[in-house]
Amino acid sequence: MGSEELVGAFGRAMQAYQRAVDTLDQQAADRLGLNRTDLRCLEMLFGPEAAPMSPGELATAAGMTTGGVTTAIDRLERAGYVTRERDSGDRRRVTVRPTELALRRAGEIYGPVVREGTAFLRRYDDQALAAMIEVLEFATRQHLDHAARLAP
């Protein structure tokens, strides 16, 4: 296969991957009893870099209005997936954090994906992994840039 054919095959593979992520996220939202927006907000609170966020920070991260994120937080709180806590340093500041229930249920859904993906990626050397990271970082920036271009 030549370079042009490989570029085309890569594009088709990326589109198939995006559809697969979309399918998994919809199944996860259904399993958790959430809509996709609420799932996106909950996801923002997870991960190695995640820390409790203020509603405003969460709105910015999720690309939502503060009113929209407040509604999402209300639904997540009613479902038992997040709590609001007063900041000990600034009592006016409220942060949102996932509950143990949310951590457990997300782990049940996404844990196998992480474990299988980690095992698969360990087959590659540092140079190949660095190239994959570069592609994903470019694709992320590109999609966010074009989403901003299309936003009202």
CORJOHU-V445559 format. One record per residue. N is the residue number from 0. RES is the residue in one letter. SS is DSSP state (alpha for helix, beta for strand, coil for the rest). Layout:
N;RES;SS
N;RES;SS
//
This chain:
0;M;coil
1;G;coil
2;S;alpha
3;E;alpha
4;E;alpha
5;L;alpha
6;V;alpha
7;G;alpha
8;A;alpha
9;F;alpha
10;G;alpha
11;R;alpha
12;A;alpha
13;M;alpha
14;Q;alpha
15;A;alpha
16;Y;alpha
17;Q;alpha
18;R;alpha
19;A;alpha
20;V;alpha
21;D;alpha
22;T;alpha
23;L;alpha
24;D;alpha
25;Q;alpha
26;Q;alpha
27;A;alpha
28;A;alpha
29;D;alpha
30;R;alpha
31;L;alpha
32;G;coil
33;L;coil
34;N;coil
35;R;alpha
36;T;alpha
37;D;alpha
38;L;alpha
39;R;alpha
40;C;alpha
41;L;alpha
42;E;alpha
43;M;alpha
44;L;coil
45;F;coil
46;G;coil
47;P;coil
48;E;coil
49;A;coil
50;A;coil
51;P;coil
52;M;beta
53;S;coil
54;P;alpha
55;G;alpha
56;E;alpha
57;L;alpha
58;A;alpha
59;T;alpha
60;A;alpha
61;A;alpha
62;G;coil
63;M;coil
64;T;coil
65;T;alpha
66;G;alpha
67;G;alpha
68;V;alpha
69;T;alpha
70;T;alpha
71;A;alpha
72;I;alpha
73;D;alpha
74;R;alpha
75;L;alpha
76;E;alpha
77;R;alpha
78;A;coil
79;G;coil
80;Y;coil
81;V;beta
82;T;beta
83;R;beta
84;E;beta
85;R;beta
86;D;coil
87;S;coil
88;G;coil
89;D;coil
90;R;coil
91;R;coil
92;R;coil
93;V;beta
94;T;beta
95;V;beta
96;R;beta
97;P;beta
98;T;coil
99;E;alpha
100;L;alpha
101;A;alpha
102;L;alpha
103;R;alpha
104;R;alpha
105;A;alpha
106;G;alpha
107;E;alpha
108;I;alpha
109;Y;alpha
110;G;alpha
111;P;alpha
112;V;alpha
113;V;alpha
114;R;alpha
115;E;alpha
116;G;alpha
117;T;alpha
118;A;alpha
119;F;alpha
120;L;alpha
121;R;coil
122;R;coil
123;Y;coil
124;D;coil
125;D;alpha
126;Q;alpha
127;A;alpha
128;L;alpha
129;A;alpha
130;A;alpha
131;M;alpha
132;I;alpha
133;E;alpha
134;V;alpha
135;L;alpha
136;E;alpha
137;F;alpha
138;A;alpha
139;T;alpha
140;R;alpha
141;Q;alpha
142;H;alpha
143;L;alpha
144;D;alpha
145;H;alpha
146;A;alpha
147;A;alpha
148;R;alpha
149;L;alpha
150;A;coil
151;P;coil
//
